[in-house]
Amino acid sequence: MQERLKVFGGQGAALVFAHANGYPPGSYRRLLEPLTEHYAVSNFFHRPLWSREPAPARANWSQFADDLVATLEHQFQQPVWMMGHSLGAVVAMLAARKRPELFQGLVLLDPVFMPTRLALGLNLTPSSRLPKIPMVRTALRRPQRFSSLEQAFGFHRDKRAFSAFSDAVLWDYIHAGVHQTVSGDWELAYSGAWEAAVYSSLPLVWPRLLRLRLPTLGLRGDDSEILSAGGLQRWGRLQPAAELRSVPGGHLFPLEHPQDTAGRVVDFLTRQPI
């Protein structure tokens, strides 16, 4: 079973990173490396990467937040800076609402802050109909095994979701996201079933933002299909003290533009009172 927290490197104040659905922490090496010049960076692994239980029909995002809370309680004596992308950003926010004393502040990268009507509609969809949802269907149908790392790279290199990744970042994703089995082939570390389970549920985020008091940086990709421009504005109304920005790229901008993203994160964090 894989550990839930792994030190990435660096010295200074603790900065913990939570990854997106389907993208293990090692995928973000080029985002995290510049941060180690200023912070002691650790990676948090969501339940799909260490649980021995089969994937449920719907993932419980609140349970993911409880996993994060338990990990921070066990591993750190002082509050940490918490950064998350997509799923990881929402889990960070949910955990901070549960136990704000564990956090110095938040960096939320294109969090899955969807309209309430969409979240309610998805959560009320019968389990039998979930496989018909496009993102769920795609996750369930994607290949799980490859004959070599090169085949895994070639398969993903041709996919639209990865088209803005440099080859170097894509290789980071392959090395982090594919592991060798006892039979010698290569298998996704983050299963399609777990990825589909996350896509099959959404938490209601907006009421929680209203009482979020921690220093917060929120970044949205200009072309994101997940956090809309209107959603960013709504976020600002609910959490007026948050520093919110749109940046070049899509929902995966931390992987598309890792150095620029790291620079924006460092700029924000270094302006916060110690």
N, C-alpha and C positions, 0 to 999 in steps of 0.2 A: 504494500500500500504506500502510495506516495505521500510525503509529508505535506502539511498544509501551509507551511511558511518556510521559505528558503532565502537565506541571505544572498543578495546579489553583489554588494560591494559598496565601498565608500566609507567615509567617516563624517561625523557631525550629527545633527538632529535626525531622528528616525523618520523615514519616508517609506510607507508601505503602498504597494501597487496591486490593484485587483484587475484582472484581465477581462476581456470580452467573451461572449459566448462562442465557443469553438476555437479560440485563439489562446493557446497556453502561454504562460508568462515569457518563456524564452523567445517568442515571436517579437517581443518588444525590446530586444537587446539594444538596438540603435537609438531608441527613445531613452532608455534607462541609463546607458553608459555616461552620457554627459551629466546626468544628475548626481552620479557618484563623486563628482568633483566638489560637491557641496553638501551631500547628505549621505547617511547610511541607509542604503536602499535595500528593501526586502520585497519579495514577491509572495502574494497570497494566492493559493490554489483553490479554486472553487470545487465544490463537492463532486462534479462529474469527473475530476481527475484523480480522486482518491477513494471514493465510495465503492464498496463491494456490492452494494445493492443495485439491482437493475433499474434502469431509468423509468421513472413514473410516466404516466400519460401527460401530466402537467408538473412542471417544476414549481417548488415553493420558494419564491424569492425571499420571503421572510426567514425561512430556514437557512438560506445562504447567508443572510445578515447575522443570524444567530451563530453560525459557524465562524464568521469574522470576529464577532464580539468575543467568543470563547478563545479564539486564537490570540487576539490582542491582550486579553486578560492574562493569559498564560505566558506570553513571550515578552511583554514590555512592562517596565515599572513606571514609565512616564507616558504622557499623551503623545500620539504620533501624528504626523502629517499623513493624510490618506489620499491617494490618487487612484481613480478608477476610470476605466473606459467602457462605455456601453452598459452591458450587464453589470460590470464591476463598479461603474459609477453609481448605479441605482443601489446596489448592495451596500456601497460605502455610505450613501445618504441614509438608507434605512437603518444601518447599524449606528450611525451618528445620532439619529433620532431616538434610538433605544438607549444608548449609553454615551451621551455627549462628552462626558468627562474623560473618555478614552482618546479623544481626538484634539489636536491643536487646530486643525482646520481641514478643509476638503478641496481637492482639485478634481472636478468632474468633467470628463472628456466625452462629449456627445452622449449624454445619458439618455436612456430609453424613457423619456418623458412624453408619453403619448396621450392624446385626448381621452378624457374619461369615458366617452361613449364607446371608443374602440376597445379600451381595456375591459369594460363591462361586457361588451358584445363577445369578445374572445373568451372571457372567463365563463360566460353562460353557454358557450357553444358545446353541444354534446360531444363527449369523448369520441364517439364513433365518426364524427364529422371532422375531427381535427386533422387527419391525414390528407384531407382535401384542400387545406389551406396552403397556398403556394410555398411559403417559406418552410413549413413543416414537411410538405411533400418532398421538396428539394433536399432537405437534410436527411430524410429517411432513405432517399434514393442514391445519395452520393456514394461513390466507392469507398469501402472501408479498408481494403487491403491493396497493396501494390507489390510488385515483384522486386522493386529496387527503389532507393531514394531518388534516383534519376527519373524513374517513371512517375513517382509522386510529384516531383517538381514539374515535369512536363505537363501532367494533367492539370495542375493548378495554374501553371503559367498561362494557359489558354482561357482561363475563366475570367469573366467580367469583374467579379468581386476583387480579383487580385491584379487587375490590369494596371493600376497606378502604383503598384509596389515595385521598387527596384529589385533586381535579381538578388542582391545581398539580403534585403529584408525577406524576400520570399524564401530564400534558403534558411534564414533564421526560423521562419514559420515551419518549414519542413523538418528541420532538425528538432524543433521543440514539439511538433505535433504528430510525428510519426515515429513509432518505435518498432524494433525488430521482435518478432515472435519466436517461439521455440522451433517452429517449422522453417524459419529462415526468411519468411517474407516480412513485409512491413505493414503495420496496422495503425490507424488513427488512434492517438492517445485519448482524444476527446470524441466519444462515439457520436454517430449521427443520431442515435436514439436520445441521448442526453441533449444534444443540440436542439432536436425537435421538441423535447419536453420544455425547454426554456422558451422557445418560440410559441408554445401553446398556452402561455399564461402571461399576464401583466399585472403588476401591482398598481394600486391607485396612489399616485405620487403627489398630486397637487396639494391636498390638505396637509401633508407632512412638511412640505416646503414652507408653509406659512409660519411654522414655529422653529425653523432651522436658524439658529443664532450664530453658528460657527463661521469664522472667516472662510469665504468660499470663492474659488475661481471656477467659472463655467465657460467652456469653450465648445462652440458648435461649428461643424463643417458647413461651409457655404452651400454645398450641394447635398447636404445630408437629407436622406429620406426618412430619418428616424426622429430627430429633433428639428421641428420646423422653425422658421423665423418667427412665426406667431407664438410658438411654444416658448422660444427664448424670451420674448416680450412678456408673456404670462409669468414665467419664472421670475423675471425682474420685478414684477408687481408684487409677487408673493414673498420674495426675499430681496428687498430693496438694497440691502447692504452688500449683496454679492457683486463681484466683478464679473460681468458677462461679456463675451466677445464672440464674433463670428470670424473664422479663419479659413484660408483656402483649403479645399479638399472636400471629400464626402464624409460619410459616417466613419470611415476607417482612416481619417486624416492622421491619427497618431502613428500609423504604420506607413502612410503615404508620404508624410512630411515629418519624420521623427525628430530631426535636429531643430527645426523651427518650433515644433511643439515643446521640446525640452527647454528651449530658450524662453518661451513664454511662461512656462511653469517656474523656472528659476527666477525670472523677473518678478513674478507675483510673490513667491515665497520670501525672497530677500527683502521685500518691502513690508513684510509683516513684523510687528513688534515681537521681540524675543520673550 
